[in-house]
Amino acid sequence: MTMIAKPRDLLDEAEATIRFLGFCGGSQALGELLMALADPGRCLRLDRLQGMLDTENTRLAVRLFDEYLSRRRSCDEWLALGETARRVALPEEKFSWECD
């Protein structure tokens, strides 16, 4: 019997990437993206993201944004990912996710 690998969940992949990167520009950029998605009033500078993310993590950021726009995820899922990003990459930030 051939096993087909289950595609890796995007939010799990993002969490693992943030944890792997640790406290650095790439994880901070992903964290800032999550903070901007959580807070519509927060400014997100795309040029800053471009400067801090390599090609692979830029693709991850685009996929996260697409996932956010599709509204397939619960507030709790986004909150958990955002909390990880805050703890690992943006410890001075306060994070909350407003549910509709």
Phi and psi in degrees as GROMACS dihedral restraints (atoms count N, CA, C in turn):
[ dihedral_restraints ]
;  ai    aj    ak    al  type     phi  dphi    fc
    3     4     5     6     1   -93.2    20    10
    4     5     6     7     1   129.5    20    10
    6     7     8     9     1   -93.2    20    10
    7     8     9    10     1   132.8    20    10
    9    10    11    12     1   -98.1    20    10
   10    11    12    13     1   126.3    20    10
   12    13    14    15     1   -67.9    20    10
   13    14    15    16     1   134.3    20    10
   15    16    17    18     1   -73.4    20    10
   16    17    18    19     1   134.0    20    10
   18    19    20    21     1   -59.4    20    10
   19    20    21    22     1   140.6    20    10
   21    22    23    24     1   -69.2    20    10
   22    23    24    25     1   134.8    20    10
   24    25    26    27     1   -64.1    20    10
   25    26    27    28     1   134.8    20    10
   27    28    29    30     1   -60.5    20    10
   28    29    30    31     1   -44.6    20    10
   30    31    32    33     1   -69.1    20    10
   31    32    33    34     1   -34.4    20    10
   33    34    35    36     1   -65.2    20    10
   34    35    36    37     1   -40.8    20    10
   36    37    38    39     1   -62.7    20    10
   37    38    39    40     1   -42.9    20    10
   39    40    41    42     1   -64.2    20    10
   40    41    42    43     1   -42.3    20    10
   42    43    44    45     1   -62.2    20    10
   43    44    45    46     1   -45.7    20    10
   45    46    47    48     1   -62.7    20    10
   46    47    48    49     1   -38.9    20    10
   48    49    50    51     1   -64.9    20    10
   49    50    51    52     1   -45.4    20    10
   51    52    53    54     1   -61.8    20    10
   52    53    54    55     1   -44.3    20    10
   54    55    56    57     1   -64.0    20    10
   55    56    57    58     1   -41.5    20    10
   57    58    59    60     1   -64.2    20    10
   58    59    60    61     1   -43.0    20    10
   60    61    62    63     1   -69.1    20    10
   61    62    63    64     1   -31.9    20    10
   63    64    65    66     1    69.0    20    10
   64    65    66    67     1  -152.8    20    10
   66    67    68    69     1   -84.4    20    10
   67    68    69    70     1    91.3    20    10
   69    70    71    72     1  -152.4    20    10
   70    71    72    73     1   177.3    20    10
   72    73    74    75     1   -59.5    20    10
   73    74    75    76     1   -40.6    20    10
   75    76    77    78     1   -64.1    20    10
   76    77    78    79     1   -45.7    20    10
   78    79    80    81     1   -70.5    20    10
   79    80    81    82     1   -33.3    20    10
   81    82    83    84     1   -65.1    20    10
   82    83    84    85     1   -40.3    20    10
   84    85    86    87     1   -64.0    20    10
   85    86    87    88     1   -43.8    20    10
   87    88    89    90     1   -64.0    20    10
   88    89    90    91     1   -40.0    20    10
   90    91    92    93     1   -62.5    20    10
   91    92    93    94     1   -41.5    20    10
   93    94    95    96     1   -64.6    20    10
   94    95    96    97     1   -36.2    20    10
   96    97    98    99     1   -61.6    20    10
   97    98    99   100     1   -46.9    20    10
   99   100   101   102     1   -62.8    20    10
  100   101   102   103     1   -40.2    20    10
  102   103   104   105     1   -62.3    20    10
  103   104   105   106     1   -40.2    20    10
  105   106   107   108     1   -68.4    20    10
  106   107   108   109     1   -36.6    20    10
  108   109   110   111     1   -66.6    20    10
  109   110   111   112     1   -34.7    20    10
  111   112   113   114     1   -75.7    20    10
  112   113   114   115     1   -29.3    20    10
  114   115   116   117     1  -126.0    20    10
  115   116   117   118     1   101.9    20    10
  117   118   119   120     1   -59.5    20    10
  118   119   120   121     1   -21.2    20    10
  120   121   122   123     1   -86.2    20    10
  121   122   123   124     1    -5.5    20    10
  123   124   125   126     1   -83.5    20    10
  124   125   126   127     1   136.1    20    10
  126   127   128   129     1   -81.9    20    10
  127   128   129   130     1   136.2    20    10
  129   130   131   132     1  -124.9    20    10
  130   131   132   133     1   120.2    20    10
  132   133   134   135     1   -94.5    20    10
  133   134   135   136     1   111.6    20    10
  135   136   137   138     1   -64.8    20    10
  136   137   138   139     1   -33.5    20    10
  138   139   140   141     1   -65.0    20    10
  139   140   141   142     1   -32.1    20    10
  141   142   143   144     1   -67.4    20    10
  142   143   144   145     1   -42.9    20    10
  144   145   146   147     1   -60.4    20    10
  145   146   147   148     1   -46.5    20    10
  147   148   149   150     1   -59.1    20    10
  148   149   150   151     1   -38.8    20    10
  150   151   152   153     1   -73.6    20    10
  151   152   153   154     1   -21.1    20    10
  153   154   155   156     1  -103.5    20    10
  154   155   156   157     1   -15.1    20    10
  156   157   158   159     1  -109.0    20    10
  157   158   159   160     1   137.3    20    10
  159   160   161   162     1   -78.7    20    10
  160   161   162   163     1   178.5    20    10
  162   163   164   165     1   -59.2    20    10
  163   164   165   166     1   -46.3    20    10
  165   166   167   168     1   -62.4    20    10
  166   167   168   169     1   -44.1    20    10
  168   169   170   171     1   -77.0    20    10
  169   170   171   172     1   -22.3    20    10
  171   172   173   174     1   -65.7    20    10
  172   173   174   175     1   -42.5    20    10
  174   175   176   177     1   -62.1    20    10
  175   176   177   178     1   -40.0    20    10
  177   178   179   180     1   -61.8    20    10
  178   179   180   181     1   -43.4    20    10
  180   181   182   183     1   -61.7    20    10
  181   182   183   184     1   -41.9    20    10
  183   184   185   186     1   -64.1    20    10
  184   185   186   187     1   -42.6    20    10
  186   187   188   189     1   -64.8    20    10
  187   188   189   190     1   -37.8    20    10
  189   190   191   192     1   -63.7    20    10
  190   191   192   193     1   -43.5    20    10
  192   193   194   195     1   -62.7    20    10
  193   194   195   196     1   -43.0    20    10
  195   196   197   198     1   -61.8    20    10
  196   197   198   199     1   -42.2    20    10
  198   199   200   201     1   -62.6    20    10
  199   200   201   202     1   -40.7    20    10
  201   202   203   204     1   -62.2    20    10
  202   203   204   205     1   -45.7    20    10
  204   205   206   207     1   -66.0    20    10
  205   206   207   208     1   -28.4    20    10
  207   208   209   210     1   -75.0    20    10
  208   209   210   211     1   -17.2    20    10
  210   211   212   213     1    56.9    20    10
  211   212   213   214     1    35.5    20    10
  213   214   215   216     1   -88.6    20    10
  214   215   216   217     1    -6.2    20    10
  216   217   218   219     1  -111.6    20    10
  217   218   219   220     1   150.7    20    10
  219   220   221   222     1   -81.9    20    10
  220   221   222   223     1   161.7    20    10
  222   223   224   225     1   -58.8    20    10
  223   224   225   226     1   -38.4    20    10
  225   226   227   228     1   -62.7    20    10
  226   227   228   229     1   -38.3    20    10
  228   229   230   231     1   -64.6    20    10
  229   230   231   232     1   -45.3    20    10
  231   232   233   234     1   -66.9    20    10
  232   233   234   235     1   -39.1    20    10
  234   235   236   237     1   -61.6    20    10
  235   236   237   238     1   -43.2    20    10
  237   238   239   240     1   -62.3    20    10
  238   239   240   241     1   -43.5    20    10
  240   241   242   243     1   -66.4    20    10
  241   242   243   244     1   -42.7    20    10
  243   244   245   246     1   -63.0    20    10
  244   245   246   247     1   -38.0    20    10
  246   247   248   249     1   -65.4    20    10
  247   248   249   250     1   -39.3    20    10
  249   250   251   252     1   -61.5    20    10
  250   251   252   253     1   -46.7    20    10
  252   253   254   255     1   -61.1    20    10
  253   254   255   256     1   -40.4    20    10
  255   256   257   258     1   -64.2    20    10
  256   257   258   259     1   -47.9    20    10
  258   259   260   261     1   -62.7    20    10
  259   260   261   262     1   -43.8    20    10
  261   262   263   264     1   -81.0    20    10
  262   263   264   265     1   -46.2    20    10
  264   265   266   267     1  -111.8    20    10
  265   266   267   268     1   -26.9    20    10
  267   268   269   270     1  -132.1    20    10
  268   269   270   271     1    61.6    20    10
  270   271   272   273     1   -62.7    20    10
  271   272   273   274     1   -20.2    20    10
  273   274   275   276     1   -84.8    20    10
  274   275   276   277     1   -11.6    20    10
  276   277   278   279     1   -84.5    20    10
  277   278   279   280     1   155.4    20    10
  279   280   281   282     1  -107.3    20    10
  280   281   282   283     1   133.4    20    10
  282   283   284   285     1  -124.3    20    10
  283   284   285   286     1   133.2    20    10
  285   286   287   288     1  -147.9    20    10
  286   287   288   289     1   154.3    20    10
  288   289   290   291     1  -121.6    20    10
  289   290   291   292     1   119.3    20    10
  291   292   293   294     1   -84.7    20    10
  292   293   294   295     1   123.3    20    10
  294   295   296   297     1   -89.8    20    10
  295   296   297   298     1   144.2    20    10
